């Protein structure tokens, strides 16, 4: 299975947080699954850091690449086809980062690992 981590799922995985769902943990751990972290999530993290809403143990320039590599994840670039897909999405969600993740999941046939149940309204597979 191909998985796209929501921003909180990425952070909770890295932190080993118990808030990460049991099924989500099992699917991320499964070596047969390919796990992606979107550049949109990296952007969201950078914004939260700049606003003082998030703290990391090291700079974002080191944290994200190290965690992606350490965990065997793949960075998913943001391409025009992803952005264009957002145009057709209904406004179940107002968060622009979540809308981009949904567009990427729809375009690239990915399941989203997220605690956000609203994402299911878009017809994407949500694992938690």
N, C-alpha and C positions, 0 to 999 in steps of 0.2 A: 504494500500500500504506500501511496505517496502522501505525506503529511505536511501541512503548513502550520507552523506554530504561531498562535496569536502572541502578541508581545508579552502578556502576563504569563502565558504558558512557558515561553522561553526563559523568562526570569525565574519562575518557580522551579523549573527543571534545574537550572544552573545552581540555584540556592538550595536545592533539595527540600523545598518547602512542602509541608504536608497538605497544603491547599490544592496541590496538583491532584486531579482526579486519579483514581486507581486505574481506570481503563486507559486514560491518557498516558500515565506512567508506563503501563505495559506496552502500549503501541510505540511510544518513543524508544523504549528499551529494545524492542524487537529488531534484531539485526537485518531482517528481511524487508523492513520498511525504510524508505528514503525520506529523510526529514529535512525540511526547508525552513529557513528564516528569511523573511522578506526584508528587502532594503527599506520598505515602508516602516517596518518595526524598528529598524535601526534609526531611522529619522525620528520616529516617535520617542524613542529613548533619548536621543540627543536633545529634543525639545524639552522633555521632562527634566533632564539634567540642567539645562540652561535656566529653567524656571524655578529650580530648587525643589522640585517635587519628587526627585529621585536622587539617590546617592549610590555610587558604585565603588567597589574596592580599588579600582584603578581607572585610568582615563578610558573614555569610550573608544578611543582609537586603538587601545590595547585589548580592552575587555571583550568587545564583540568578536574580533578575529580570533582571539585565543579560545573563547568559548565555542565558537563555531567549529574550529579545528579540533579541539579537545573532545568534543562530543560527536564528531563525524557528521555534522550537519552541512548543508549546502546553502549558500546565500542565493536567494532568488532575486534577480534584478527586476526593476520596475521598467516595463516596456510600454510603448505607445498602445499596443493591443490591450494591455491591462487597463490603462487609463481610459481608453475609448469604451471599454465594457462598463465602466462606472455610469456612463450616460443612461444606460438602459435599466439601471437598478432602481427599484422603488425605494422610498425613504423609510424603510423599517428602522433604519439606523441613521443617525445624524453624524456620527463620528467618521471623519474622512479616512482615517487609517483603517478602521474596520471595513469600510466600504471598499477600499483598495484591496484588502486581503480577500474579501468575498470575490471581487472581480478576478484576482489572480487564481483563486481556487476554481472558479467557473471556467476560466480560460485554459488552465493547465491541468484540469481534472485532479484536483487535490482535495483531501479531506482537511478541514480546519480543526486543530486541537485548541479548544477554547471553552471556558466556563460560561461564555455569553450565549444563552439560549436563543436570543433574538436572531442570531445569524442563521438559524435553521429556516427562518421565513424566506430566505433567498433560495432555498432548494439545494444548498450545499450540505454535504455530510459534515456533521460536527461531532467530534469525539470528546468525551470527558469522562 
